[in-house]
Amino acid sequence: MMKSIFLAAMVTLLSFNTFAQDAARQNLTSPGMIYSFDLNDNTIKGTPYIVNEFMPGKISIDKESKIYSLRYNAFNDVIEVQKSNGDLNALNINLTDVTVTFTKDNKSYSAYNYIDPVTNNSMKGYFVVVSDEAKPLLVKERIIFTEKQQAKNSYGKTKPAQYKRKGDLYFSLNDNGVAIVLSSNKKDLAKAFPKHSKDILSFIKANKIKTSKQADLVKLLNYISTL
């Protein structure tokens, strides 16, 4: 039976004056951060993390540039912070204008409001920031969980519970500042920006834009920001 682990507030950060100032206008506690898996259950295949190990990183709101032990839980969409005693904290996803940067590879995450392309629900989650221009290119890393499936008969095999890495999705911001998925289909991508769809399609054709290539998407988004 899977256990639930509560992620405490990021209390260590309160020692900094800049964090105390933020506390006056925002709650640093992350309510409801409950894990639905057991970290010690070795029967579960795969991992909820993009990288299992905690890695050194910086949190932009900390002006003293302290190095933290961080990792991204893509299944729960949580940035975890490990304290020196091993306790886990959750960075409050509702803090504004916060960027988490892993120092080893300079990979940065920021939280955005976005429209889930599957459910069409409004959500908030972490994205890898590929380009932070006026129309940023964002990557949503995804991991799903499937429950254990018992064999249907004596000839079948039981499938263990597992975490499975799904393909990343590209996002950018619409005119309301909400992240929306960028379809790999050129016409559907242009429709995401309805006021300029014809211009976008013309630009894609003239510049031979490949919507599967990050560099081409950055070029396209930079163009869209000028419209």
C-alpha positions in Angstrom: 0.0 0.0 0.0 1.4 3.3 -1.0 2.2 5.8 1.7 1.7 9.6 1.6 4.6 11.9 2.4 3.9 15.5 3.4 6.3 18.1 2.1 6.9 20.8 4.7 7.1 24.5 3.9 10.4 25.9 2.7 11.2 27.2 6.2 14.9 27.5 5.7 14.5 30.3 3.3 12.8 32.5 5.9 16.1 33.4 7.4 16.8 35.7 4.5 15.5 39.2 4.6 14.4 39.1 1.0 12.3 36.0 1.8 10.9 37.8 4.9 9.8 40.6 2.7 8.0 38.2 0.4 6.3 36.6 3.3 4.6 39.8 4.1 2.7 39.6 0.8 2.8 35.9 0.0 2.5 32.7 1.8 5.7 30.6 1.5 3.8 27.5 2.7 2.8 25.0 0.0 -0.6 23.6 1.2 -1.7 20.2 0.0 1.8 19.0 -1.2 1.1 15.3 -0.7 3.0 12.5 -2.4 1.0 9.6 -3.6 3.9 7.2 -3.7 6.3 5.5 -1.3 9.9 6.6 -1.8 11.0 3.2 -0.4 8.8 1.0 -2.5 11.3 -0.9 -4.7 8.5 -2.7 -6.5 7.6 0.4 -8.4 9.5 0.7 -11.7 10.9 3.9 -13.0 11.1 7.2 -11.2 8.9 10.3 -10.6 12.1 12.4 -11.0 13.7 13.8 -14.2 17.0 13.2 -12.3 16.9 11.1 -9.2 19.7 12.7 -7.4 19.6 16.1 -5.7 21.7 18.5 -7.6 23.1 21.9 -6.6 21.0 24.9 -7.7 20.1 28.4 -7.0 16.7 30.0 -6.3 16.4 33.5 -7.9 14.5 35.0 -5.0 17.5 34.4 -2.7 19.7 37.4 -3.4 22.6 35.9 -1.4 22.9 33.2 -4.1 23.0 30.3 -1.7 23.4 26.9 -3.3 20.6 24.4 -2.5 20.2 20.7 -3.0 17.3 20.5 -5.5 15.5 18.1 -7.8 12.3 18.2 -10.0 9.5 15.8 -9.4 7.8 15.8 -12.8 5.0 13.5 -11.6 3.9 15.8 -8.8 5.2 18.9 -10.5 7.2 19.9 -7.4 10.6 21.4 -6.9 12.0 19.6 -3.9 14.6 21.2 -1.6 16.6 18.9 0.6 17.8 20.3 4.0 21.1 19.3 5.5 19.3 16.9 7.8 17.7 15.1 4.9 14.2 16.6 5.4 12.3 17.5 2.2 10.7 20.9 1.6 8.6 22.1 -1.3 9.2 25.4 -3.1 5.9 27.2 -3.1 4.7 27.1 -6.7 2.5 30.2 -6.1 5.5 32.5 -5.5 5.8 34.9 -8.4 8.8 35.5 -10.7 10.9 32.7 -9.2 13.4 30.8 -11.3 15.2 27.7 -10.1 18.6 27.1 -11.9 20.6 23.9 -11.6 24.2 25.0 -11.6 25.7 21.9 -13.2 24.0 22.3 -16.6 22.4 25.8 -16.2 18.9 24.3 -16.6 16.2 26.6 -15.4 12.7 26.1 -14.3 9.9 28.6 -13.7 6.2 28.2 -12.8 3.5 29.4 -15.2 -0.2 29.3 -15.4 -1.1 27.0 -18.3 -3.8 25.3 -20.2 -3.5 21.5 -19.9 -3.8 20.2 -23.6 -5.4 17.0 -22.5 -8.1 18.2 -20.0 -8.2 21.8 -21.2 -8.1 22.8 -17.5 -6.3 25.9 -16.2 -3.3 24.8 -14.0 0.0 26.0 -12.7 3.2 24.1 -13.2 6.9 24.2 -13.7 8.5 24.5 -17.2 12.0 24.4 -18.4 12.9 27.8 -19.8 14.6 27.3 -23.1 14.3 30.9 -24.2 13.1 33.8 -22.0 12.4 36.3 -24.8 9.0 38.3 -25.0 7.5 35.0 -26.3 9.4 32.4 -24.3 9.9 28.9 -25.4 9.0 26.6 -22.5 9.2 22.8 -22.2 6.8 20.7 -20.1 8.5 17.6 -18.9 6.1 14.8 -18.2 6.0 11.6 -16.2 2.9 9.5 -15.6 2.1 6.7 -13.1 0.3 3.4 -13.9 -1.0 1.2 -11.2 0.0 -2.5 -10.8 -2.0 -4.7 -13.2 -2.6 -8.3 -12.0 -2.4 -11.1 -14.5 -5.8 -12.0 -16.0 -5.0 -15.7 -15.9 -2.3 -18.2 -15.1 -0.7 -17.6 -18.5 -0.4 -13.9 -18.2 2.1 -11.8 -16.3 1.5 -9.2 -13.6 2.7 -5.8 -14.6 4.3 -3.8 -11.8 3.3 -0.2 -11.0 5.6 2.1 -12.8 6.5 5.7 -13.7 6.9 6.3 -17.3 8.6 9.2 -19.1 6.4 10.8 -21.7 7.5 13.0 -24.5 8.1 16.7 -23.7 5.7 19.3 -24.9 6.6 22.8 -26.2 4.7 25.8 -24.8 4.7 29.5 -25.1 2.6 32.4 -23.7 -0.6 33.7 -25.3 -1.7 37.3 -25.2 -3.0 36.9 -21.6 0.3 35.5 -20.3 -1.0 32.0 -20.0 1.2 29.1 -21.3 -0.4 27.2 -24.2 0.9 24.1 -26.0 2.6 24.6 -29.4 1.3 22.0 -31.7 3.8 20.2 -34.0 1.2 20.8 -36.7 1.9 24.1 -38.4 -1.7 25.1 -39.0 -2.7 24.2 -35.5 0.3 26.1 -34.1 -0.8 29.2 -36.1 -4.3 28.9 -34.8 -3.0 29.3 -31.2 -2.4 32.9 -32.1 -5.6 33.6 -34.1 -5.0 37.4 -34.7 -1.8 36.6 -36.6 -2.3 33.1 -37.9 -1.9 34.0 -41.6 1.3 35.9 -41.0 2.6 33.1 -38.9 1.9 30.5 -41.6 3.6 32.8 -44.2 6.7 33.1 -41.9 6.9 29.4 -41.4 6.8 28.7 -45.1 9.2 31.5 -46.1 11.7 30.5 -43.4 11.3 26.7 -43.7 10.5 26.5 -40.0 10.5 23.0 -38.5 8.2 23.0 -35.5 10.1 20.0 -34.0 13.3 22.0 -33.7 13.9 24.2 -30.7 16.0 26.7 -32.6 13.3 27.2 -35.2 10.6 27.6 -32.6 12.7 30.3 -30.9 13.0 32.1 -34.2 9.3 31.8 -34.8 8.3 33.0 -31.4 10.7 36.0 -31.7 8.8 36.8 -34.9 5.4 36.4 -33.3 6.4 38.8 -30.5 6.9 41.6 -33.1 3.3 41.2 -34.5 
